[in-house]
Amino acid sequence: MSQLIQVLEQDVSPWPVATLGDGLLENVQPGFACGNHNSGGEGIVHVRPYNVTTDGRMDFSTLKFIPISEVTKPERLLSQGDVVFNNTNSPELVGKTAFYADSEERAFSNHMTRIRVNQDKLRPEYLALALHQLWREGYFADKCNNHVSQASISRTVLLETEIALPPLSEQDRLVEALTATEEAVDRARNRLATIPALLKKFRQSVLASACAGQLTADWREENRQYSSNGLILDLKSKWSSSRERQLAAAITQDVTELPGLPDTWEYLECRKLTDPSRSLTYGVIKLGEQDDDGVPCLRSSDVRRLHINESKVKKISRKIEEGFKRTSLLGGEVVVTVRGTLGGVAVVPLHMRGFNVSREVAVIPIADPINPSFVAFAIASEPQSKWLGEVAKGVAYTGINIEDLCRLPIPVPPIEEQAEIVRRVEALFSLADSIESRLAEATAQVERTTQAILAKAFRGEL
């Protein structure tokens, strides 16, 4: 990096400009098509457009092979020191370029052009960087021939392309400096890339701690007046006076593998936390076509982990919705995905009163005074998610039976502690959200800085 700083501090004069066809190249060779591909490693590698990345490098993590008999001429092979140019692709990808540094010779497709330079005038590493920077700036997108499915750059256009042409010593210096920049950027990217996984683990740890009573251990010590949990008795009483008297009994599920709880907590089946006057059930079976004047209906794609994505909520006809008033939302319910993509759980905000849900989503009408946010946190926590995953059925299309969701063991603390848990979890999640925002800005800044340095380099300003 210190080498790069030294380069930045030097005063470099502008360089002359030359076209590639003005004696800078020795050979421009298009590749060839071959329909006899395999992915099993039989034959020789056939380099494809996806092997040139959008940051100007070769990537051989995905390979296609063709029979060696297809390579009938030496000019059909890439050799170390060549420049690989993507001549045919979608318009935004035409012009991707990379330096071929491998010692292994490989064939290349008709969507690629192999460029060999006149070493007396041009370094191939420098040319690869210069062409790729032109691609970044949209030069080739403006020059390409657009077709229905693909666009292309002709040999003529490529040869008419102008690049700044510094002396060979300057080319070497720029390549060295820009390589050092790329390495520094890669280190920064790699460090930034580890943060999302750490934040995910942090949120999981917060939920696990919160729903096992560890997050509020100090709160219980300071608030001994809540040493008994009257809420448990109230919930059992509600169910004992309902038509499902058997639900008043202690939990029938085996909770020995779930985290131990504080003395004032108890595991209760999910259905015992619901309003006895409403059903824990799923919603509309067949949604029908979009009806712009209809009722918004939440699907599994809308219910994410601890939030609801309102951007693409479908509206169904009021006639269809009329038959599913049991799941018409009032706000404050907990919704859980039970078909397709599992893992979604969120509290319904009050402004969604009047919405409904599809059969992919179950509605848990939370009994007063239970805190619905706490229940959502509990269902999203790792022990409960694992429990639901173990009872999920199906292979291609997994689902959770409503009866199994009803039996899901939920840790239930005193109502006052629920409120404190929700407050602390939301504060910690807010901190994680702010870190994510700063991460996004830092990532964007890295990319902006990289682009600025590259643009400056090829203007002769480094």
C-alpha positions as CSV (number, residue, x, y, z in Angstrom):
1,M,0.0,0.0,0.0
2,S,2.9,2.4,0.7
3,Q,4.0,1.8,-2.9
4,L,0.6,3.0,-4.1
5,I,0.8,6.1,-1.9
6,Q,4.2,6.9,-3.5
7,V,2.7,6.5,-7.0
8,L,-0.2,8.8,-6.0
9,E,2.2,11.5,-4.8
10,Q,4.2,11.6,-8.1
11,D,3.4,14.1,-10.8
12,V,2.9,12.2,-14.0
13,S,2.5,14.0,-17.4
14,P,-0.3,13.0,-19.7
15,W,0.6,10.3,-22.3
16,P,-0.1,10.0,-26.0
17,V,-3.1,8.1,-27.2
18,A,-2.9,5.3,-29.8
19,T,-5.4,2.9,-31.4
20,L,-4.9,-0.8,-30.8
21,G,-4.7,-1.4,-34.6
22,D,-1.7,1.1,-34.9
23,G,1.0,-1.6,-34.5
24,L,0.2,-2.3,-30.8
25,L,-1.0,-5.9,-31.4
26,E,0.6,-8.9,-33.0
27,N,-2.5,-11.1,-33.2
28,V,-6.3,-10.8,-32.6
29,Q,-7.9,-14.3,-32.7
30,P,-11.6,-15.1,-32.1
31,G,-12.4,-18.4,-30.4
32,F,-14.5,-21.2,-31.8
33,A,-17.9,-22.7,-31.0
34,C,-18.3,-26.3,-29.8
35,G,-21.5,-27.9,-28.8
36,N,-19.9,-31.0,-27.4
37,H,-19.4,-29.8,-23.8
38,N,-19.0,-31.7,-20.6
39,S,-18.5,-30.7,-17.0
40,G,-16.8,-33.9,-15.9
41,G,-13.2,-32.9,-16.8
42,E,-12.9,-34.9,-20.0
43,G,-10.8,-33.2,-22.7
44,I,-9.6,-29.6,-22.5
45,V,-11.0,-26.5,-20.8
46,H,-13.1,-24.3,-23.1
47,V,-13.0,-20.8,-21.6
48,R,-16.4,-19.1,-21.5
49,P,-17.5,-15.4,-20.9
50,Y,-18.3,-16.2,-17.3
51,N,-14.7,-17.1,-16.7
52,V,-13.9,-13.4,-16.9
53,T,-15.2,-11.7,-13.8
54,T,-16.6,-8.2,-13.5
55,D,-13.5,-7.1,-11.6
56,G,-11.3,-8.0,-14.5
57,R,-9.9,-11.4,-13.5
58,M,-10.0,-15.0,-14.7
59,D,-12.1,-17.3,-12.6
60,F,-12.0,-21.0,-13.2
61,S,-14.2,-22.2,-10.4
62,T,-16.8,-23.3,-13.1
63,L,-15.4,-25.1,-16.1
64,K,-16.6,-26.6,-19.4
65,F,-14.5,-29.1,-21.3
66,I,-14.5,-30.1,-24.9
67,P,-12.8,-33.0,-26.7
68,I,-9.1,-32.3,-27.4
69,S,-9.8,-33.3,-31.1
70,E,-11.8,-30.1,-31.5
71,V,-8.5,-28.1,-31.0
72,T,-7.1,-28.5,-34.6
73,K,-4.9,-25.4,-34.7
74,P,-2.5,-23.9,-32.2
75,E,-4.2,-20.5,-32.5
76,R,-7.2,-22.0,-30.9
77,L,-5.4,-22.0,-27.5
78,L,-4.8,-19.4,-24.8
79,S,-1.2,-19.2,-23.6
80,Q,0.3,-17.4,-20.6
81,G,0.5,-13.7,-21.3
82,D,-2.5,-13.4,-23.5
83,V,-5.4,-10.9,-23.0
84,V,-8.9,-12.4,-23.0
85,F,-11.7,-10.1,-24.3
86,N,-15.4,-10.9,-24.0
87,N,-16.7,-10.0,-27.5
88,T,-20.2,-11.4,-27.3
89,N,-22.7,-11.3,-24.4
90,S,-25.5,-9.1,-23.0
91,P,-24.6,-5.4,-23.8
92,E,-23.6,-4.6,-20.2
93,L,-21.1,-7.5,-20.2
94,V,-19.5,-7.1,-23.6
95,G,-15.9,-5.8,-23.1
96,K,-15.0,-7.6,-19.9
97,T,-11.3,-8.2,-20.2
98,A,-8.7,-10.1,-18.2
99,F,-5.0,-11.0,-18.3
100,Y,-4.4,-14.7,-18.8
101,A,-1.6,-15.6,-16.3
102,D,-2.0,-19.4,-16.2
103,S,0.7,-21.7,-17.6
104,E,-1.9,-24.2,-18.7
105,E,-3.1,-23.9,-22.3
106,R,-6.8,-23.7,-22.7
107,A,-9.2,-23.4,-25.6
108,F,-11.6,-20.4,-25.8
109,S,-15.1,-20.0,-27.1
110,N,-16.3,-17.9,-30.0
111,H,-17.7,-15.4,-27.5
112,M,-14.1,-14.5,-26.6
113,T,-11.2,-12.9,-28.4
114,R,-7.6,-13.7,-27.7
115,I,-5.3,-10.7,-27.9
116,R,-1.5,-10.9,-28.2
117,V,0.5,-7.6,-27.9
118,N,3.5,-6.2,-29.5
119,Q,5.9,-6.5,-26.5
120,D,8.0,-3.6,-27.8
121,K,5.2,-1.1,-27.3
122,L,2.7,-2.6,-24.9
123,R,2.5,-4.8,-21.8
124,P,-0.4,-7.3,-21.9
125,E,-1.2,-6.7,-18.2
126,Y,-1.5,-3.0,-18.9
127,L,-3.7,-3.6,-21.9
128,A,-6.0,-5.9,-19.9
129,L,-6.4,-3.2,-17.2
130,A,-7.0,-0.4,-19.8
131,L,-9.6,-2.3,-21.8
132,H,-11.4,-3.4,-18.6
133,Q,-11.5,0.1,-17.4
134,L,-13.1,1.2,-20.7
135,W,-15.7,-1.5,-20.1
136,R,-16.4,-0.1,-16.6
137,E,-16.9,3.3,-18.1
138,G,-19.5,1.9,-20.6
139,Y,-17.4,2.4,-23.7
140,F,-18.1,-1.0,-25.3
141,A,-21.8,-0.9,-24.4
142,D,-22.1,2.2,-26.6
143,K,-20.1,0.6,-29.4
144,C,-21.5,-2.9,-29.6
145,N,-23.9,-4.3,-32.2
146,N,-27.1,-5.0,-30.5
147,H,-29.1,-8.1,-31.5
148,V,-32.2,-9.7,-30.0
149,S,-30.5,-11.9,-27.4
150,Q,-26.9,-10.8,-27.5
151,A,-24.6,-7.9,-28.4
152,S,-21.1,-8.0,-29.8
153,I,-18.0,-6.0,-30.5
154,S,-16.5,-6.4,-34.0
155,R,-12.8,-6.9,-34.6
156,T,-12.8,-3.5,-36.4
157,V,-14.2,-1.7,-33.4
158,L,-11.7,-3.4,-31.1
159,L,-8.8,-2.3,-33.3
160,E,-10.1,1.2,-33.5
161,T,-10.2,1.5,-29.7
162,E,-7.9,4.1,-28.3
163,I,-5.9,3.8,-25.1
164,A,-3.4,6.0,-23.4
165,L,0.1,4.8,-24.2
166,P,2.8,5.6,-21.6
167,P,6.3,4.3,-21.9
168,L,6.9,0.6,-21.0
169,S,8.4,1.6,-17.7
170,E,5.3,3.6,-16.8
171,Q,3.1,0.7,-17.9
172,D,5.0,-1.6,-15.5
173,R,4.8,0.9,-12.7
174,L,1.0,1.4,-13.1
175,V,0.4,-2.4,-13.3
176,E,2.4,-2.8,-10.1
177,A,0.6,0.0,-8.4
178,L,-2.9,-1.1,-9.5
179,T,-2.1,-4.7,-8.6
180,A,-1.2,-3.5,-5.1
181,T,-4.5,-1.5,-5.0
182,E,-6.5,-4.6,-6.0
183,E,-4.8,-6.6,-3.3
184,A,-5.6,-4.0,-0.7
185,V,-9.2,-3.8,-1.9
186,D,-9.5,-7.6,-1.8
187,R,-8.3,-7.6,1.8
188,A,-10.9,-4.9,2.6
189,R,-13.6,-6.8,0.8
190,N,-12.7,-10.0,2.6
191,R,-12.9,-8.3,6.0
192,L,-16.2,-6.6,5.2
193,A,-17.6,-9.9,3.8
194,T,-17.2,-11.6,7.2
195,I,-19.4,-9.1,9.0
196,P,-22.9,-10.2,7.7
197,A,-22.2,-13.7,9.1
198,L,-21.1,-12.2,12.4
199,L,-24.2,-10.1,12.6
200,K,-26.4,-13.1,11.9
201,K,-24.7,-15.0,14.7
202,F,-25.1,-12.0,17.0
203,R,-28.8,-11.8,16.4
204,Q,-29.2,-15.5,16.9
205,S,-27.2,-15.3,20.2
206,V,-29.4,-12.4,21.3
207,L,-32.6,-14.3,20.7
208,A,-31.2,-17.5,22.4
209,S,-30.1,-15.5,25.4
210,A,-33.4,-13.6,25.5
211,C,-35.6,-16.6,25.3
212,A,-33.7,-18.6,27.9
213,G,-33.8,-15.9,30.5
214,Q,-30.1,-15.0,30.4
215,L,-30.6,-11.6,28.8
216,T,-32.7,-10.4,31.8
217,A,-31.0,-12.2,34.7
218,D,-30.0,-8.8,36.2
219,W,-33.5,-7.5,35.7
220,R,-35.0,-10.3,37.7
221,E,-32.5,-9.7,40.5
222,E,-33.5,-6.1,40.7
223,N,-37.3,-6.8,40.3
224,R,-38.0,-9.5,42.8
225,Q,-41.6,-8.4,43.1
226,Y,-42.2,-10.3,39.9
227,S,-40.9,-13.5,41.4
228,S,-44.2,-15.3,40.6
229,N,-45.8,-15.7,37.2
230,G,-49.5,-15.2,37.5
231,L,-49.7,-15.1,33.7
232,I,-49.2,-18.9,33.5
233,L,-52.2,-19.4,35.9
234,D,-54.3,-16.9,34.0
235,L,-53.6,-18.7,30.7
236,K,-54.4,-22.1,32.1
237,S,-57.6,-20.7,33.6
238,K,-58.7,-19.3,30.3
239,W,-58.3,-22.6,28.6
240,S,-59.9,-24.6,31.5
241,S,-63.1,-22.6,31.1
242,S,-63.1,-23.1,27.3
243,R,-64.4,-26.1,25.2
244,E,-60.8,-27.5,25.2
245,R,-60.4,-28.2,28.9
246,Q,-57.7,-30.7,28.4
247,L,-55.4,-27.8,27.3
248,A,-55.3,-26.5,30.9
249,A,-53.0,-29.3,31.8
250,A,-49.2,-29.0,31.9
251,I,-47.3,-29.1,28.7
252,T,-47.3,-32.5,27.1
253,Q,-44.3,-32.0,24.9
254,D,-40.8,-33.3,25.8
255,V,-38.9,-30.1,26.6
256,T,-35.8,-31.8,28.1
257,E,-33.7,-30.9,25.0
258,L,-34.8,-27.3,25.1
259,P,-32.9,-24.7,27.2
260,G,-33.6,-24.7,30.9
261,L,-35.7,-21.8,32.2
262,P,-35.6,-19.5,35.2
263,D,-37.9,-20.5,38.1
264,T,-40.5,-17.9,37.1
265,W,-40.8,-19.1,33.5
266,E,-42.6,-22.1,32.1
267,Y,-42.9,-23.7,28.7
268,L,-46.5,-23.7,27.3
269,E,-47.8,-25.0,24.1
270,C,-48.2,-22.3,21.5
271,R,-52.0,-22.7,21.3
272,K,-52.2,-21.8,25.0
273,L,-51.0,-18.3,24.2
274,T,-53.8,-17.7,21.8
275,D,-57.1,-15.9,22.2
276,P,-59.6,-18.8,22.9
277,S,-62.2,-17.0,20.8
278,R,-60.1,-17.1,17.6
279,S,-58.4,-20.0,15.7
280,L,-54.8,-20.7,15.2
281,T,-55.0,-21.6,11.5
282,Y,-53.9,-20.9,8.0
283,G,-55.6,-18.7,5.5
284,V,-57.0,-18.5,1.9
285,I,-56.4,-21.7,0.0
286,K,-56.7,-20.4,-3.6
287,L,-55.9,-16.7,-4.1
288,G,-57.0,-16.3,-7.7
289,E,-55.9,-13.4,-9.9
290,Q,-54.6,-10.1,-8.7
291,D,-57.5,-7.7,-7.9
292,D,-56.3,-4.1,-7.5
293,D,-59.6,-3.3,-5.6
294,G,-59.4,-6.3,-3.4
295,V,-58.0,-7.3,0.0
296,P,-54.2,-7.5,0.6
297,C,-53.2,-11.1,1.4
298,L,-49.8,-12.0,3.0
299,R,-48.0,-14.9,1.4
300,S,-44.9,-16.8,2.6
301,S,-42.7,-14.5,0.3
302,D,-44.0,-11.5,2.3
303,V,-43.4,-12.9,5.8
304,R,-39.7,-12.8,6.5
305,R,-37.7,-13.3,9.6
306,L,-39.1,-10.8,12.2
307,H,-40.5,-8.4,9.6
308,I,-43.1,-8.3,6.8
309,N,-42.1,-7.1,3.3
310,E,-45.0,-5.0,2.1
311,S,-43.5,-4.2,-1.3
312,K,-45.2,-7.0,-3.3
313,V,-48.3,-7.9,-1.3
314,K,-50.9,-9.5,-3.5
315,K,-54.6,-8.4,-3.4
316,I,-57.3,-11.0,-3.8
317,S,-61.0,-10.5,-4.6
318,R,-63.3,-9.6,-1.8
319,K,-65.6,-12.5,-2.8
320,I,-62.7,-15.0,-2.2
321,E,-61.7,-13.3,1.0
322,E,-65.2,-13.4,2.4
323,G,-64.9,-17.1,2.9
324,F,-61.9,-16.8,5.1
325,K,-62.9,-14.2,7.8
326,R,-61.3,-16.5,10.4
327,T,-57.9,-15.2,9.3
328,S,-58.8,-11.6,8.7
329,L,-56.1,-9.7,10.6
330,L,-56.8,-7.2,13.4
331,G,-53.1,-6.3,14.0
332,G,-51.0,-7.7,16.8
333,E,-51.2,-11.3,15.7
334,V,-48.1,-13.4,15.0
335,V,-47.9,-14.8,11.5
336,V,-45.7,-17.8,10.7
337,T,-44.8,-19.4,7.3
338,V,-45.9,-23.0,7.3
339,R,-45.6,-23.9,3.6
340,G,-42.8,-23.5,1.1
341,T,-40.0,-21.4,2.4
342,L,-40.1,-21.8,6.2
343,G,-38.6,-19.6,8.9
344,G,-40.7,-16.5,8.4
345,V,-42.3,-15.1,11.6
346,A,-43.4,-11.6,12.4
347,V,-45.9,-9.5,14.3
348,V,-48.7,-8.0,12.2
349,P,-48.6,-4.1,12.5
350,L,-51.8,-2.3,13.3
351,H,-51.9,-0.6,9.9
352,M,-52.4,-4.1,8.4
353,R,-55.8,-4.5,10.0
354,G,-58.1,-5.9,7.4
355,F,-55.4,-7.9,5.6
356,N,-55.7,-11.6,5.2
357,V,-53.2,-14.5,4.7
358,S,-52.7,-17.3,2.3
359,R,-52.6,-21.0,3.2
360,E,-48.8,-20.7,3.3
361,V,-49.1,-18.6,6.4
362,A,-50.5,-19.4,9.8
363,V,-52.1,-16.8,12.1
364,I,-51.5,-17.0,15.8
365,P,-54.0,-14.6,17.6
366,I,-52.1,-13.7,20.7
367,A,-54.1,-13.5,23.9
368,D,-54.0,-10.4,26.0
369,P,-51.8,-9.4,27.8
370,I,-49.1,-11.5,26.2
371,N,-46.5,-9.5,24.3
372,P,-46.7,-10.6,20.6
373,S,-43.2,-9.4,19.9
374,F,-41.8,-11.7,22.6
375,V,-43.7,-14.7,21.0
376,A,-42.3,-13.8,17.6
377,F,-38.8,-13.7,19.1
378,A,-39.3,-17.0,20.8
379,I,-40.5,-18.7,17.6
380,A,-37.6,-17.2,15.6
381,S,-35.0,-18.4,18.2
382,E,-32.8,-21.3,17.3
383,P,-34.4,-24.0,19.7
384,Q,-37.9,-23.3,18.5
385,S,-36.8,-23.1,14.8
386,K,-35.1,-26.4,15.2
387,W,-38.2,-27.9,16.8
388,L,-40.4,-26.8,13.9
389,G,-37.8,-28.0,11.4
390,E,-37.9,-31.5,12.9
391,V,-41.7,-31.7,12.6
392,A,-41.8,-30.3,9.0
393,K,-43.0,-32.7,6.4
394,G,-42.4,-33.1,2.7
395,V,-39.3,-33.1,0.5
396,A,-39.9,-31.0,-2.6
397,Y,-42.4,-28.8,-0.8
398,T,-42.0,-28.8,2.9
399,G,-44.7,-27.7,5.4
400,I,-45.7,-27.6,9.0
401,N,-49.0,-29.0,10.1
402,I,-51.2,-26.6,12.1
403,E,-51.5,-29.2,14.9
404,D,-47.7,-29.3,15.2
405,L,-47.5,-25.5,15.3
406,C,-50.1,-25.6,18.1
407,R,-47.9,-27.9,20.1
408,L,-44.7,-25.8,19.7
409,P,-43.3,-25.2,23.2
410,I,-42.9,-21.5,23.9
411,P,-41.0,-20.2,27.0
412,V,-43.3,-17.8,28.9
413,P,-41.9,-15.3,31.4
414,P,-43.9,-12.9,33.5
415,I,-45.6,-10.2,31.4
416,E,-43.4,-7.5,32.9
417,E,-40.2,-9.4,31.9
418,Q,-41.6,-9.9,28.4
419,A,-41.7,-6.2,28.0
420,E,-38.2,-5.8,29.2
421,I,-36.9,-8.6,26.9
422,V,-38.6,-7.0,23.9
423,R,-37.0,-3.6,24.8
424,R,-33.5,-5.1,25.1
425,V,-33.7,-7.2,22.0
426,E,-35.0,-4.3,19.9
427,A,-32.2,-2.1,21.2
428,L,-29.5,-4.7,20.3
429,F,-31.1,-5.4,16.9
430,S,-31.2,-1.7,16.2
431,L,-27.4,-1.6,16.9
432,A,-26.9,-4.5,14.5
433,D,-29.0,-2.7,11.9
434,S,-26.9,0.4,12.2
435,I,-23.7,-1.7,11.7
436,E,-25.3,-3.2,8.6
437,S,-26.0,0.3,7.2
438,R,-22.4,1.4,7.9
439,L,-21.2,-1.9,6.3
440,A,-23.2,-1.1,3.1
441,E,-21.7,2.4,3.0
442,A,-18.2,1.1,3.6
443,T,-18.6,-1.5,0.9
444,A,-19.8,1.1,-1.6
445,Q,-17.0,3.4,-0.6
446,V,-14.4,0.6,-1.3
447,E,-15.9,0.2,-4.8
448,R,-16.0,4.0,-5.4
449,T,-12.4,4.4,-4.3
450,T,-11.3,1.6,-6.6
451,Q,-13.1,3.1,-9.6
452,A,-11.7,6.5,-8.9
453,I,-8.1,5.2,-8.7
454,L,-8.5,3.2,-11.9
455,A,-10.0,6.1,-13.8
456,K,-7.2,8.4,-12.6
457,A,-4.6,5.9,-13.6
458,F,-5.8,5.7,-17.2
459,R,-6.1,9.5,-17.5
460,G,-2.4,9.6,-16.7
461,E,-2.9,11.3,-13.4
462,L,-1.3,8.8,-11.0
